[in-house]
Amino acid sequence: MNVSVLASTLIGSEIIKIGNEVNDLKRKGAKIANLTIGDFDPSIFPIPEALKTGIVEAYQDNQTNYPPAEGILPLRETVVDILKSRYDLNYSTSEVLIAGGSRPLIYSAYLALVDPGDKVIFPAPSWNNNHYCHLSSAQGIVVETTVENNFMPTAAQLKPHLKGATLLALCSPLNPTGTMFTHEQLEEICDVVIAENESRGADEKPLYIMYDQIYSLLTFGKTHVNPVSIRPELRDYVIYIDGISKCLAATGVRVGWGFGPEKIISKMKSLVGHVGAWAPKAEQVAVAKYFKDDTLVDSFLSSFKAQIQLSLNELYNGFQTLKEEGFNVEAVNPMGAIYLTLKIDYIGKTTPSGDLLKNSADVNFYLIKEAQTALVPFSAFGNDTAMPWFRASVGGCSLQDIKDMVPRIKTALSNLK
């Protein structure tokens, strides 16, 4: 049976593919430190106890019918309060949309703004923008970033591609790198976007920014910045993506929110409503109540962030030690999110069994087999397979898991020729 061109040309998630192969090996008895999926092992990183209690109570209170398409009003009111208190952003409840996590919001932003053939600019590495471009029939413009700028795109890199573009997709803290924009970096990007929009005629689409800040409450000694706070005149052109999935270790609870200009948010609401991608009502009720208590939230974030940072620092320090010992590796100092950026430059080496490591995927599967450690190559985030950089996600491992894996990596790399 034939299927649509879209369906026949879909590419599955490279990250999920690696994760599935790791899980298959684990079911066969292998003990592998899985640093692939941007998720949390709930036995190590459980959701806040008060949130869990609130969800159960909401179900017991029979909060099980359809929620409004835009999200229940108490949660949108809570989000408005969060934006004001934590980001100094002023939005109304009509400019907030609740959905089942951030993915439906990102997809609906693409569909609300992008026509087939429209240019969408995004950096590499970045998460899933290549797939969303495919789903929306957009013309994806990939801007390669470098370690010198912590893999964050610069205004100079983006500017040549802005003419005629509809959407600029940005994320900070960035998945997959765990790095962040500085105020100066983002300010320069805001200014070139403003200049581009000022050059367009009244009958032209403006250039919008989709700003994914889902990790904004998980930062380590760095200040999160956002476009509208830096340049308020961009307010009509920025759609934000946020939610609880990462900051509360609540990936499976599925409560996200987008906010931005009402004329765009209302179209996104219709799209989310048509596909039924709203967050469950009981979870919305619980999140609305939980996030109103700043003391409760801050107490959880303080403990949670410290636990994440310990794991990131342990892995970072382990790789720094390997580098000092002469191994061809590097690590970028973690700034936010749950990710560490690692360079493992062993493409072209030969394994003890005589196999040539031809690309980053080969290096990754060698480490899975020989070091019982699974990473994600940057090729899964839009970069070339010859690029020797990898994402390590610490949410699925304990601190002891990370301490144990570094010596295994050392041994595996030592055995390459």
N, C-alpha and C positions, 0 to 999 in steps of 0.2 A: 504494500500500500504506500502510495506517495504521501509525503508530508509537505508542509510549507517550506519555502526557501529558508525562512528564519529558523525553523526547527531543525532542518537538515544541516544548517551551518553552525549551530550552537556548539560552543566549546565548553565542556564542563569545568568546574573549579579545579585548578591544578592543586590547590591546597587541600581540598577534600580528597582528591585522588591520592596524594601522599599520605594523608591521615588514614584513609581506608586501608592502604597497604600496610601501614604500621599496625593498625588494629588487627589485621589478618595475622600478622606475625605474632602479635601478643596473644591472640587466641590459640596459637600453636605452641605457646609456652615461652616465647622470647620475652625478655624483660628489657623494654626499650624506653628511654626517656623521651617522651613525645613533646617536642617544642614546636609543633607545626600549627595547630589550630589556635586562632585568637580567642580562646575560651578558657574557662576555669574548671578545675577539678573541684566540685563542691565539697568533697571531703577535706580539702585543703583550704579553699576559699569559699565558705558558705555565704549566702546572702545574709543581710542583717536580720537578726532574730525578730526584731520588732516588725520588719516588713513581712517576714514569713507569717507571723501571728496575724498581722492585718489582712493578709490574703485569705487565710483560713477563716477569719471572722467574717470577711465579706462574702465568702461562699456560704457560710452558715446563715448569713442574713439574706440569702437568696438573691444576691446581686449577679444573676446569671442570664439576664436577657440581653438583647442587642444594646450596645452603647450608641450614643449619637455618632454620626459619621465623623464629626470633627473631634470627638472625644468628650468625656463628661466635663461639664462646666467646672466642678471643683478642682479637677486636675489641671485644666487650662488656667484657672486662677492661681493655682500653686506654681505652675510654670512661669506665669507672669511675675510672681513674687521672686522666684529663683533668678530670673533674668535681671531683675532690678537689684537684688541684694548681692548676687555673686558676680555679675558682669557689668552692672550699671547700664543696662539696656532697657529701654522703655518700649514695650509692646503691649497691645491689648489682647484680650482673649480671642477676638475675631482674627487675629494674626498668628494664632497658634493652632497647630494640627497634631493630634495624637494618632499614632499608628502602632502596628505590631512590630516594634523595633525600628531601627533606622533604615533597613533595606527598602521597605515600601515607600518611605519618604524620599530616598535618593531616586528610586525608579520613577516615582510620580513627579519629582522635580524635572527629571529628564523629559518625560512625556509632556509636561505642561509647558516647557520652554522650547524644546528642540524639534524641528521639522526634519524629515528625511533629507540627508545631504548637508544639514547645518554643521558648522565647525564647532567641535567641543575640544578645548585644550585641557590637557592634564599632564602632570609630571610622571616620569618613571624613575623610581618605582612609586606606585600608588595602588590602592586596593580597588579592583573590580571596575574601574572606569572604562577599560577596554571592552568589558562585557556589556556594560550599560550603553555604550556607544553602539554596539552591535544590536542590542535589543531595540534601540530607538532609531536605527538606521542613520545614525549620525556619522559624520566624517571625523574620526578621532585624530587629533594632532598631539603626538607624544613629544614631550620636552624632556630630554635626558638631563638628569641632575648629577651632581658630583659630590664626593665625600668632603671636598673642601668647603662646601656650603651645607654640610650635614644632610645632604640629599634633599634639601629644600629648594624649590625653584626660586630663581631671582627675577626681578623685574626685567633685567637685561636679557635674560633667556626667553622670557614670555613675550616681550614687546613685539618682536618681529612677526608673531603669529596672531596678534589680536585683531587685525583688520578683518572685518566681516564675520568674526566669530560670534556665536550666540552664548556660549557658556564656558566659564573657566572653573574647573573643579579643583578645589584646594582642600587640604586636611591638615590640622595641627592640634595636638601632637599627631605625627604622621604614622599611619599604618602603611608600610611595615617597619619603619626605621626607629620609632620611638624618639625622633628628634622634633624640634619645634621651630616655628618662625620667631625671629627676634622682632621687636617693635619696628626697627629700621627696615628690615627685609619686607615686612608686610606693608608698611607705610609706602615704600617705593612701588610695590605692586598695586596698591590702591590708587596711587597717583597716575599710573599708566592706564589703568582701567577708566578712571575719570576722564583722562585726556582722550581716550578712544571714544567714549560715549559722547563727549562734547563735539567730536568731529563728525558724528553721524547725523543724517537728516531726520526730519520728523516722521518720515514714512519707513524708516529702517528700525529693525529690532535693536534694542540696546544690548550691550554685553552684560550678562549676569554673572555673578559669582555664586557658586554653591560651596558653602563653607562647612565642612564636616568637623565638628568639634566634640565628637562623642567621647574623646579621652581628656577633655579639658579639665576635669577635676582630678585627674591622675597625673600630676606634674611633680617634679622633684627639684626644688630649689630654683625653678624657673617660673616666670610669669606668663600665663596664657594671654595671647592678644587676639583680637578679632577685628574684622574690617570696619564695621559701623562705629565702634568705639574710637577707632583711629580717624576715620573720615565719615562723619555723620551724613554727609551728602550722598553716600552710597546706600542709604537705608532702603531706597526703592529698588535696589538692584542686587541685594544679597539674600539668599535663602540659606538658612542655617539648618544643620542636622545635629540632633543631640538626643539624649535619653539616658536610661538607667543601666543599659546592658553592661557597660564596662565599669562605670564608677561604683556600682553596687554589686559587682560580680554576678549580675542577674541576667545573663545572656538568654536563658530559657524563659524568663518571665515575660519578655516581649512587650515592653513599653518604651516607645521612643516618641520624640516630638520634633517637629520642624516649625520654624517660625520665619516670618518675613513679610513682604508687602501683601496686603489682604487680597489684592486681585490675583496674585499667583497662588497664595495659600488656598483660596476658594476653589481654584481649578484642581489643585492637588487633592483637596478634600473629595471632590467628585470622583477622581480617579481611584483613590483609596477605597471609597465607598463602593464603587462598581465591582471591585475585585474582593471586597470583604476583608481588607487587610487591616482592620482596626485591632487595637489591643483588647484582650478580654476585659469585661467590665469589672469583675472582682479585683483584678490586678490594678486597674485604673483607680478604683476606690482606695485601695491600700496605698498606692504610691502617692496619691493626693494627700493622704493623711500623714504618711511617713515623712515626706519631704518638707512638710510645713514645720517640722521640729528641727531647727538648725542645730541645736545642741546634740541631738541624736545623730543626725547626719554627719556632723563634723567629728564626733567621737568615732564613728565607724570609719570614716575616711582616713583619719589619723592612723588608726591601727592597720587598716587595709593597705594604705600606701607604704607604711613602714615595712610590712611583710613583703610586698612586691619589690620594693627597693632593695631589700636584703638579697633577694634572689637575683635581681638584675646585677647588683654590684658583685655578687659572688661569681657570676658567670663572666662579667667584664674583667674582674681581677684575675680570674683563671686564664683568660685569653691574653691578658697583658703579660702574665708570667710566661706563657708559652712563647710569646713574641720575644721576650727578653732572653729566652733559652735558645733562640735562633729559628723557631718555627715561622713559616711564612703566613702569619695570621695577623689580623688587626681587629679591634673592637672600637665602636664609637660610644663615647660616654653617654649613658642613658639620661634622658631629660624628662620623658613622660611616657604614658601608656604602659604596656606590659611587654614591650619588645626591646631586644638588643640587636644591633646591626653588627654582623660578624663578617670579616673577610677571611676566607680559607682558600688560599691561592695555590691549589694543587692540581689544577687542570693540566693535562699533559703528563702527569706522573703515571706509573705503572704499579698495579697492585701485586702483592706477593704471588697471586695465582696467574699473573701475566696479563691481566686485563688493563687496557689503556683507559684512563679517565678522560673522556673526550670533552666533557662539558660539566656545568655545575650540577646537573641532575645526576651524573655518574658519581661525582664527589659525594653528593648527598646520600645516594644509596649505598656507597661504600661505607660511609659513617654509620648508616643504619645497621648494616651487616656486621661491621667490625668494631664499632664503638658503641653500639646500641643507643645511638643518639640520632634523632630525626629533626631536621631543620627544614626551612623552605627557601629554595633559591630565589633570588630576585627575578629570575626569568618568569616566575609566577605572577610578578607584579609589573610586567611590561618591558623588562630589560632583556638583553640578549643572553643566550645560554652560555656565552663565553665569559660573562661577567662573574667573578668569583665571590660575590657578596651574597649573604644569606640573612634571613630573619629567624631569630630565636624568640619564641613566645613562652614566657615563664609561668603562665597561668595554670598549666596542667601538670606542673612538677613541684615537688617539695624542695625545700632548701637542701636537704640531704641528697636528693636525686641529683641536683646540680653539682654538689661537691663530689659526688661519686663519678659523674660523667666526664669531668675534665681529664682525669688520668687516663680514662679509656680513649678519649680523643687523642691525647698525646701518644699513646701506644700505637693507635691506628695510623696516625700521620707519620710516625717514625718508621713504620713498615713499608711506606711507599718508596719507590725508586725513581 
